[in-house]
Amino acid sequence: MIGIKKLLSYGGACPYQLEAITSDDKWLYIRYRHGFLSYVIADSIDSWANSDYLYDYEVRVGHENDGYANHDLIFPYLCDKIQFPENFRLES
C-alpha cells in the first residue's frame, strides 16, 4: 500500500487532481476525468513530466462526461491501494 506523507494539492474538476509525496519520497499524481480514474507514481515531478513512471493505474469508474470527483464513487477504487491521511475526503 502506498502511504501519503504530504499532500501538495488536491481538488478541482474536469479534471479532479491530487498531487502528493509518498512515504518513500515518490511523486503521486491522481486524476479523474471523462469517467476515468488514474494515478501515477514516479521518482520525481521531473520524471513524471517525462512519462517515466514507476507505476500507473487507470480504471473507468464513471460516465464519459464525468469530471467531478465523487468521494463515494472514487474512493473505493483507491482505499486499498493508497493510505490517505486520516479523515481525508476527495473534494471537487
Legacy VTK file of the C-alpha trace (Angstrom):
# vtk DataFile Version 3.0
C-alpha trace
ASCII
DATASET POLYDATA
POINTS 92 float
0.000 0.000 0.000
1.201 3.489 -0.865
1.300 5.904 2.044
0.911 9.646 1.610
3.461 11.660 3.552
2.492 15.109 2.294
-0.469 16.375 0.270
0.700 19.098 -2.103
-2.587 19.996 -3.780
-5.962 18.471 -4.491
-9.356 19.434 -5.810
-10.855 20.930 -8.882
-12.998 19.416 -11.561
-12.614 18.397 -15.178
-10.121 17.089 -14.130
-10.011 16.499 -10.405
-6.316 16.257 -9.488
-4.316 15.331 -6.419
-0.557 15.659 -6.057
1.342 14.240 -3.106
4.644 12.916 -1.820
4.547 9.275 -0.743
6.026 7.887 2.445
9.039 6.698 0.421
9.511 10.159 -1.196
7.984 9.360 -4.591
5.678 11.622 -6.609
1.993 10.621 -6.645
-0.498 12.102 -9.094
-4.191 11.147 -9.080
-6.598 12.332 -11.761
-10.280 11.847 -12.544
-11.630 12.973 -15.902
-14.049 11.605 -18.512
-15.073 8.875 -16.071
-11.518 7.532 -15.796
-9.677 7.392 -12.502
-5.905 7.123 -12.803
-2.832 7.514 -10.710
0.856 7.603 -11.422
3.867 7.127 -9.177
7.216 8.477 -10.317
10.592 9.129 -8.728
10.040 12.888 -9.008
7.895 15.503 -10.691
10.520 15.731 -13.429
10.372 12.025 -14.229
6.564 12.212 -14.096
6.591 15.094 -16.592
8.728 12.934 -18.894
6.315 9.983 -18.583
8.940 7.962 -16.728
6.569 6.154 -14.353
7.332 3.564 -11.717
3.687 2.543 -11.640
0.458 3.633 -13.262
-3.147 2.578 -12.862
-6.325 3.502 -14.753
-9.909 2.307 -14.480
-13.242 3.581 -15.765
-15.482 4.284 -12.788
-17.972 6.808 -14.146
-19.660 8.217 -17.195
-17.541 9.590 -20.061
-18.743 13.138 -19.295
-17.812 12.954 -15.590
-15.046 15.167 -14.306
-16.080 15.817 -10.717
-14.616 13.583 -8.018
-17.481 11.992 -6.132
-15.850 10.607 -2.985
-18.286 7.696 -2.611
-17.753 6.601 -6.226
-13.982 7.040 -6.486
-12.602 6.328 -3.021
-13.389 2.571 -3.054
-11.037 2.192 -6.042
-8.188 3.829 -4.127
-8.609 2.918 -0.457
-6.931 -0.497 -0.778
-4.045 0.952 -2.816
-3.318 4.310 -1.174
-3.241 5.170 2.509
-4.711 8.659 2.776
-4.363 10.952 5.797
-6.947 10.252 8.488
-10.389 11.733 7.734
-9.394 12.679 4.187
-12.235 13.092 1.686
-11.945 13.719 -2.031
-13.363 17.148 -2.791
-14.399 18.533 -6.129
LINES 1 93
92 0 1 2 3 4 5 6 7 8 9 10 11 12 13 14 15 16 17 18 19 20 21 22 23 24 25 26 27 28 29 30 31 32 33 34 35 36 37 38 39 40 41 42 43 44 45 46 47 48 49 50 51 52 53 54 55 56 57 58 59 60 61 62 63 64 65 66 67 68 69 70 71 72 73 74 75 76 77 78 79 80 81 82 83 84 85 86 87 88 89 90 91
